Amino acid sequence: MSGAAAMSTARAAGGDFVLLLRFDPAVLHEAAAGWRRLSAAAEEAHQQHRRRVEGPLRGQWRGADADRAFRAMAGTERELDVVRVEAASAALVLETVAERMDQARTNLSNALRRADEWRLPVAEDGTVGLPPLAPADRHDPDARVQRQRDLLLRAQLQQRVDAALAAAREASDRGARALGRLGADVLTQPRLFGTLRECAADARRVAADLGLATPYVPDNRDPARSAAWWHSLTPGEQQDLLALHPELVGRLDGLPATVRDRANRLVLAQRLDALEAGNAKGSGLTYEQWGTRQSGLRALAERLDGGGGSGGPDGEQPLLLLGLDPDGDGRAVVATGDPDTADHTAVLVPGTGTTLNQVPGQLDRIALLRDSAQQAAGPGQRVAVVSWLGYDAPEVDGSVLTTRRAEAGAEDLRRFTGGLRVAGGGHRSHLTVIGHSYGTTAVGAAAAGGAGLQADDIVAVASPGMAAEHAADLHLDPAHVWAGTARDDDVSLATGTTLGPDPTLPAFGARTVGIDTSGHSGYWDPGSESLANQGRIIPRPRPRPRPRPRPRPRPRPRPRPSPCPCPCPCPCPCPCPCPCPCPCPCPCPLIGANPPVPRTPPDPDEPLPVMARSDAESWARELTAYLARSAGATLAPGSSRPFFSPCTGRNGETAGDGRYTLAHHADGTLPAARHPAAVRALRAALERDGFTVTAYRETVDGRPDALLYARHPAGRYFLDVGTGGGTDRLALTVRTRCLLPPAEPS
């Protein structure tokens, strides 16, 4: 039977017209509310089951029986998720049908009111008639004109009545078709895997049956706008979006952490279920990639199940899944503790080689950081720590030598930390952003761009460079930028080459973090000073604004005292121009100790200074040794380290003539209490010899933390001196600009 014939038959029955007139949308709205309550109850039951049953057991129960029990528990939780999604879909269908039927009823009522105005009768089957024609009017010209007008009005009115009835029938038919997809077979015929994938597909088909477009969700460019949109929704609208479009909600920065967790856990369950029920064929993935993604999601799910959610038993800190993207190497953002309510929040950004499969290990680190910070914060203070793998970390290949990955993720990190501020509302948490390895490059690129990270402190551990020239470039007081690297960490071989200067050196302007651990991954070893120091930074109180210091008049150069204040013994590489009571010549002025280096060319096209690498290294070694003697420090054996890097242009281009820069580092040993006096004496000597001191300090918060950064106007090099990561370490560095090696003989 055609659609027109079916409609004609329905009209003949006359039932639809009467039913639509009597339609009460409250009945369907009530039913929808019931389904929505069921959806919420299923979600709550899932959370309680994870929090009070599975979570505590996962930390204590092992063995074959435990594995079977956990599989059964996982099946129960999948069924609860199915009920949550399918019930929300049913509520959506009933709400949509109710609204459309109610609109059709309103249109029909308006048409009937118009019929009364036009004095046209309407039968109970919806047929519009004409007023009776009196015998005297049949031959009245005016009556015939009115009759023609009534015929036109009747046709118009019949069209409106038919349209209202057709809209009601379409709403009813679409609703019936959509509800028919939501059968109970996913529960009555349980399967090991695939039920969540099927119910997610059912939700999409239901929306298609109803002709619904994807609901509006902000584009995640502005956390404040996303937060305002979310709070403008009704509780029912929020619940429907969480159940039916969790992937759209979970990615939005600025939303409450618990909301994002509810959405992303459902995304995780659905994506994992689809992988476990399917195979790699036709997916665009190799079997190895399919298995890697599946194992990564499963490990994350098990770790989240074992860590509770939205608050664990006996006050245990929750694990909140704030972001998830399984594609590619995978991305995940997980918090231990709620950053929206914490007094102190830290964000840990991992580095090279970190993928979704390494996230459980990152969760171990943030748990240790949280415990360390909690001890430092004291009772009554709430601490949250976030593992932010929200960017594509580089692999162990050429990608780790450039800042491209860091710059690509910079805006995402800025938006995330900005979202933490928005979600916290009027509650301002002390925010610390910690980078490890290449993660420090990502942190530096994000902090230096835009409006920065809105952080109170930034910490760089094992940094190869922060994509910034100075701590002041990070939109933060340098006194709240921290850096530390283990002495035997191989990252130091690459530090200061292609990703920016070494942030642990005084010239960068950061404060040093005491590191007592070994290697590249030991910074979170339990009981270590490295971990404790990071934990002490996280709950630091926000500093009060300091008045800008008034510039002090620069002292006039004074004649050199005679005899000169040199330590004894004092071997010297060249004769001293002044008498000295020491049994050896006193150190000569620095300008005399340096080999002749061409002046910085005023014209960029002027040829570069020519110096062989071996000569540059010898010169720099002599100069660092001289600095150590002048400071009264002893050079640590084996601490002299030259780092040669190719000269690069603004866009990363290099010339083919071998031009290079040199950064020569050495460590002097001197009791920390004497560091301020050492840099004070060095400053006086350097200024007498024509150097320009561009950065200087002796203490921070009353503790020795020396820094001196100087540039000689007659040479293409810089001197950095300052307190290093160790208690008695005085770091000494000589850095050159571009030098050109001698041409090979033809």
DAKAZI-V641398 format. One record per residue. N is the residue number from 0. SS is DSSP state (@ for helix, = for strand, . for the rest). Layout:
n->N ss->SS
n->N ss->SS
This chain:
n->0 ss->.
n->1 ss->.
n->2 ss->@
n->3 ss->@
n->4 ss->@
n->5 ss->@
n->6 ss->@
n->7 ss->@
n->8 ss->@
n->9 ss->@
n->10 ss->@
n->11 ss->@
n->12 ss->@
n->13 ss->.
n->14 ss->@
n->15 ss->@
n->16 ss->@
n->17 ss->@
n->18 ss->@
n->19 ss->@
n->20 ss->@
n->21 ss->@
n->22 ss->.
n->23 ss->.
n->24 ss->@
n->25 ss->@
n->26 ss->@
n->27 ss->@
n->28 ss->@
n->29 ss->@
n->30 ss->@
n->31 ss->@
n->32 ss->@
n->33 ss->@
n->34 ss->@
n->35 ss->@
n->36 ss->@
n->37 ss->@
n->38 ss->@
n->39 ss->@
n->40 ss->@
n->41 ss->@
n->42 ss->@
n->43 ss->@
n->44 ss->@
n->45 ss->@
n->46 ss->@
n->47 ss->@
n->48 ss->@
n->49 ss->@
n->50 ss->@
n->51 ss->@
n->52 ss->@
n->53 ss->@
n->54 ss->@
n->55 ss->@
n->56 ss->@
n->57 ss->@
n->58 ss->.
n->59 ss->.
n->60 ss->.
n->61 ss->.
n->62 ss->.
n->63 ss->@
n->64 ss->@
n->65 ss->@
n->66 ss->@
n->67 ss->@
n->68 ss->@
n->69 ss->@
n->70 ss->@
n->71 ss->@
n->72 ss->@
n->73 ss->@
n->74 ss->@
n->75 ss->@
n->76 ss->@
n->77 ss->@
n->78 ss->@
n->79 ss->@
n->80 ss->@
n->81 ss->@
n->82 ss->@
n->83 ss->@
n->84 ss->@
n->85 ss->@
n->86 ss->@
n->87 ss->@
n->88 ss->@
n->89 ss->@
n->90 ss->@
n->91 ss->@
n->92 ss->@
n->93 ss->@
n->94 ss->@
n->95 ss->@
n->96 ss->@
n->97 ss->@
n->98 ss->@
n->99 ss->@
n->100 ss->@
n->101 ss->@
n->102 ss->@
n->103 ss->@
n->104 ss->@
n->105 ss->@
n->106 ss->@
n->107 ss->@
n->108 ss->@
n->109 ss->@
n->110 ss->@
n->111 ss->@
n->112 ss->@
n->113 ss->@
n->114 ss->@
n->115 ss->@
n->116 ss->@
n->117 ss->@
n->118 ss->.
n->119 ss->.
n->120 ss->.
n->121 ss->=
n->122 ss->.
n->123 ss->.
n->124 ss->.
n->125 ss->.
n->126 ss->.
n->127 ss->=
n->128 ss->.
n->129 ss->.
n->130 ss->.
n->131 ss->.
n->132 ss->.
n->133 ss->.
n->134 ss->@
n->135 ss->@
n->136 ss->@
n->137 ss->@
n->138 ss->@
n->139 ss->.
n->140 ss->@
n->141 ss->@
n->142 ss->@
n->143 ss->@
n->144 ss->@
n->145 ss->@
n->146 ss->@
n->147 ss->@
n->148 ss->@
n->149 ss->@
n->150 ss->@
n->151 ss->@
n->152 ss->@
n->153 ss->@
n->154 ss->@
n->155 ss->@
n->156 ss->@
n->157 ss->@
n->158 ss->@
n->159 ss->@
n->160 ss->@
n->161 ss->@
n->162 ss->@
n->163 ss->@
n->164 ss->@
n->165 ss->@
n->166 ss->@
n->167 ss->@
n->168 ss->@
n->169 ss->@
n->170 ss->@
n->171 ss->@
n->172 ss->@
n->173 ss->@
n->174 ss->@
n->175 ss->@
n->176 ss->@
n->177 ss->@
n->178 ss->@
n->179 ss->@
n->180 ss->.
n->181 ss->.
n->182 ss->.
n->183 ss->.
n->184 ss->@
n->185 ss->@
n->186 ss->@
n->187 ss->@
n->188 ss->.
n->189 ss->.
n->190 ss->.
n->191 ss->.
n->192 ss->.
n->193 ss->.
n->194 ss->@
n->195 ss->@
n->196 ss->@
n->197 ss->@
n->198 ss->@
n->199 ss->@
n->200 ss->@
n->201 ss->@
n->202 ss->@
n->203 ss->@
n->204 ss->@
n->205 ss->@
n->206 ss->@
n->207 ss->@
n->208 ss->@
n->209 ss->@
n->210 ss->.
n->211 ss->.
n->212 ss->.
n->213 ss->.
n->214 ss->.
n->215 ss->.
n->216 ss->.
n->217 ss->.
n->218 ss->.
n->219 ss->.
n->220 ss->.
n->221 ss->.
n->222 ss->@
n->223 ss->@
n->224 ss->@
n->225 ss->@
n->226 ss->@
n->227 ss->@
n->228 ss->@
n->229 ss->@
n->230 ss->@
n->231 ss->@
n->232 ss->.
n->233 ss->.
n->234 ss->@
n->235 ss->@
n->236 ss->@
n->237 ss->@
n->238 ss->@
n->239 ss->@
n->240 ss->@
n->241 ss->@
n->242 ss->@
n->243 ss->@
n->244 ss->.
n->245 ss->@
n->246 ss->@
n->247 ss->@
n->248 ss->@
n->249 ss->.
n->250 ss->.
n->251 ss->.
n->252 ss->.
n->253 ss->.
n->254 ss->.
n->255 ss->.
n->256 ss->@
n->257 ss->@
n->258 ss->@
n->259 ss->@
n->260 ss->@
n->261 ss->@
n->262 ss->@
n->263 ss->@
n->264 ss->@
n->265 ss->@
n->266 ss->@
n->267 ss->@
n->268 ss->@
n->269 ss->@
n->270 ss->@
n->271 ss->@
n->272 ss->@
n->273 ss->@
n->274 ss->@
n->275 ss->@
n->276 ss->@
n->277 ss->.
n->278 ss->.
n->279 ss->.
n->280 ss->.
n->281 ss->.
n->282 ss->.
n->283 ss->.
n->284 ss->.
n->285 ss->.
n->286 ss->@
n->287 ss->@
n->288 ss->@
n->289 ss->@
n->290 ss->@
n->291 ss->@
n->292 ss->@
n->293 ss->@
n->294 ss->@
n->295 ss->@
n->296 ss->@
n->297 ss->@
n->298 ss->@
n->299 ss->@
n->300 ss->@
n->301 ss->@
n->302 ss->@
n->303 ss->@
n->304 ss->@
n->305 ss->@
n->306 ss->.
n->307 ss->.
n->308 ss->.
n->309 ss->.
n->310 ss->.
n->311 ss->.
n->312 ss->@
n->313 ss->@
n->314 ss->@
n->315 ss->.
n->316 ss->.
n->317 ss->.
n->318 ss->=
n->319 ss->=
n->320 ss->=
n->321 ss->=
n->322 ss->=
n->323 ss->=
n->324 ss->=
n->325 ss->.
n->326 ss->.
n->327 ss->.
n->328 ss->.
n->329 ss->.
n->330 ss->=
n->331 ss->=
n->332 ss->=
n->333 ss->=
n->334 ss->=
n->335 ss->=
n->336 ss->.
n->337 ss->.
n->338 ss->.
n->339 ss->.
n->340 ss->.
n->341 ss->.
n->342 ss->.
n->343 ss->=
n->344 ss->=
n->345 ss->=
n->346 ss->=
n->347 ss->=
n->348 ss->=
n->349 ss->.
n->350 ss->.
n->351 ss->.
n->352 ss->.
n->353 ss->.
n->354 ss->.
n->355 ss->@
n->356 ss->@
n->357 ss->@
n->358 ss->@
n->359 ss->@
n->360 ss->@
n->361 ss->@
n->362 ss->@
n->363 ss->@
n->364 ss->@
n->365 ss->@
n->366 ss->@
n->367 ss->@
n->368 ss->@
n->369 ss->@
n->370 ss->@
n->371 ss->@
n->372 ss->@
n->373 ss->@
n->374 ss->@
n->375 ss->@
n->376 ss->@
n->377 ss->.
n->378 ss->.
n->379 ss->.
n->380 ss->.
n->381 ss->.
n->382 ss->=
n->383 ss->=
n->384 ss->=
n->385 ss->=
n->386 ss->=
n->387 ss->=
n->388 ss->=
n->389 ss->.
n->390 ss->.
n->391 ss->.
n->392 ss->.
n->393 ss->.
n->394 ss->.
n->395 ss->.
n->396 ss->.
n->397 ss->@
n->398 ss->@
n->399 ss->@
n->400 ss->@
n->401 ss->.
n->402 ss->.
n->403 ss->@
n->404 ss->@
n->405 ss->@
n->406 ss->@
n->407 ss->@
n->408 ss->@
n->409 ss->@
n->410 ss->@
n->411 ss->@
n->412 ss->@
n->413 ss->@
n->414 ss->@
n->415 ss->@
n->416 ss->@
n->417 ss->@
n->418 ss->@
n->419 ss->@
n->420 ss->@
n->421 ss->@
n->422 ss->@
n->423 ss->.
n->424 ss->.
n->425 ss->.
n->426 ss->.
n->427 ss->.
n->428 ss->.
n->429 ss->=
n->430 ss->=
n->431 ss->=
n->432 ss->=
n->433 ss->=
n->434 ss->=
n->435 ss->=
n->436 ss->.
n->437 ss->@
n->438 ss->@
n->439 ss->@
n->440 ss->@
n->441 ss->@
n->442 ss->@
n->443 ss->@
n->444 ss->@
n->445 ss->@
n->446 ss->@
n->447 ss->@
n->448 ss->.
n->449 ss->.
n->450 ss->.
n->451 ss->.
n->452 ss->.
n->453 ss->.
n->454 ss->.
n->455 ss->.
n->456 ss->=
n->457 ss->=
n->458 ss->=
n->459 ss->=
n->460 ss->=
n->461 ss->.
n->462 ss->.
n->463 ss->.
n->464 ss->.
n->465 ss->.
n->466 ss->.
n->467 ss->.
n->468 ss->.
n->469 ss->.
n->470 ss->@
n->471 ss->@
n->472 ss->@
n->473 ss->@
n->474 ss->.
n->475 ss->.
n->476 ss->.
n->477 ss->@
n->478 ss->@
n->479 ss->@
n->480 ss->=
n->481 ss->=
n->482 ss->=
n->483 ss->=
n->484 ss->.
n->485 ss->.
n->486 ss->.
n->487 ss->.
n->488 ss->.
n->489 ss->@
n->490 ss->@
n->491 ss->@
n->492 ss->@
n->493 ss->.
n->494 ss->.
n->495 ss->.
n->496 ss->.
n->497 ss->.
n->498 ss->.
n->499 ss->.
n->500 ss->.
n->501 ss->.
n->502 ss->.
n->503 ss->.
n->504 ss->.
n->505 ss->@
n->506 ss->@
n->507 ss->@
n->508 ss->.
n->509 ss->.
n->510 ss->=
n->511 ss->=
n->512 ss->.
n->513 ss->.
n->514 ss->.
n->515 ss->.
n->516 ss->.
n->517 ss->.
n->518 ss->.
n->519 ss->.
n->520 ss->.
n->521 ss->.
n->522 ss->.
n->523 ss->.
n->524 ss->.
n->525 ss->.
n->526 ss->.
n->527 ss->.
n->528 ss->@
n->529 ss->@
n->530 ss->@
n->531 ss->@
n->532 ss->@
n->533 ss->@
n->534 ss->@
n->535 ss->@
n->536 ss->@
n->537 ss->@
n->538 ss->.
n->539 ss->.
n->540 ss->.
n->541 ss->.
n->542 ss->.
n->543 ss->.
n->544 ss->.
n->545 ss->.
n->546 ss->.
n->547 ss->.
n->548 ss->.
n->549 ss->.
n->550 ss->.
n->551 ss->.
n->552 ss->.
n->553 ss->.
n->554 ss->.
n->555 ss->.
n->556 ss->.
n->557 ss->.
n->558 ss->.
n->559 ss->.
n->560 ss->.
n->561 ss->.
n->562 ss->.
n->563 ss->.
n->564 ss->.
n->565 ss->.
n->566 ss->.
n->567 ss->.
n->568 ss->.
n->569 ss->.
n->570 ss->.
n->571 ss->.
n->572 ss->.
n->573 ss->.
n->574 ss->.
n->575 ss->.
n->576 ss->.
n->577 ss->.
n->578 ss->.
n->579 ss->.
n->580 ss->.
n->581 ss->.
n->582 ss->.
n->583 ss->.
n->584 ss->.
n->585 ss->.
n->586 ss->.
n->587 ss->.
n->588 ss->.
n->589 ss->@
n->590 ss->@
n->591 ss->@
n->592 ss->@
n->593 ss->.
n->594 ss->.
n->595 ss->.
n->596 ss->.
n->597 ss->.
n->598 ss->.
n->599 ss->.
n->600 ss->.
n->601 ss->.
n->602 ss->.
n->603 ss->.
n->604 ss->.
n->605 ss->.
n->606 ss->.
n->607 ss->.
n->608 ss->.
n->609 ss->=
n->610 ss->.
n->611 ss->.
n->612 ss->@
n->613 ss->@
n->614 ss->@
n->615 ss->@
n->616 ss->@
n->617 ss->@
n->618 ss->@
n->619 ss->@
n->620 ss->@
n->621 ss->@
n->622 ss->@
n->623 ss->@
n->624 ss->@
n->625 ss->@
n->626 ss->@
n->627 ss->@
n->628 ss->@
n->629 ss->@
n->630 ss->@
n->631 ss->.
n->632 ss->.
n->633 ss->=
n->634 ss->=
n->635 ss->.
n->636 ss->.
n->637 ss->.
n->638 ss->.
n->639 ss->.
n->640 ss->=
n->641 ss->=
n->642 ss->=
n->643 ss->=
n->644 ss->=
n->645 ss->=
n->646 ss->.
n->647 ss->=
n->648 ss->.
n->649 ss->.
n->650 ss->.
n->651 ss->.
n->652 ss->.
n->653 ss->=
n->654 ss->.
n->655 ss->.
n->656 ss->.
n->657 ss->.
n->658 ss->.
n->659 ss->=
n->660 ss->=
n->661 ss->=
n->662 ss->=
n->663 ss->=
n->664 ss->=
n->665 ss->=
n->666 ss->=
n->667 ss->=
n->668 ss->=
n->669 ss->.
n->670 ss->.
n->671 ss->@
n->672 ss->@
n->673 ss->@
n->674 ss->@
n->675 ss->@
n->676 ss->@
n->677 ss->@
n->678 ss->@
n->679 ss->@
n->680 ss->@
n->681 ss->@
n->682 ss->@
n->683 ss->@
n->684 ss->@
n->685 ss->@
n->686 ss->@
n->687 ss->@
n->688 ss->.
n->689 ss->.
n->690 ss->=
n->691 ss->=
n->692 ss->=
n->693 ss->=
n->694 ss->=
n->695 ss->=
n->696 ss->=
n->697 ss->=
n->698 ss->=
n->699 ss->=
n->700 ss->.
n->701 ss->.
n->702 ss->=
n->703 ss->=
n->704 ss->=
n->705 ss->=
n->706 ss->=
n->707 ss->=
n->708 ss->=
n->709 ss->=
n->710 ss->=
n->711 ss->=
n->712 ss->.
n->713 ss->.
n->714 ss->.
n->715 ss->.
n->716 ss->=
n->717 ss->=
n->718 ss->=
n->719 ss->=
n->720 ss->=
n->721 ss->=
n->722 ss->=
n->723 ss->.
n->724 ss->.
n->725 ss->.
n->726 ss->.
n->727 ss->.
n->728 ss->=
n->729 ss->=
n->730 ss->=
n->731 ss->=
n->732 ss->=
n->733 ss->=
n->734 ss->=
n->735 ss->=
n->736 ss->.
n->737 ss->.
n->738 ss->=
n->739 ss->=
n->740 ss->.
n->741 ss->.
n->742 ss->.
n->743 ss->.
n->744 ss->.
n->745 ss->.
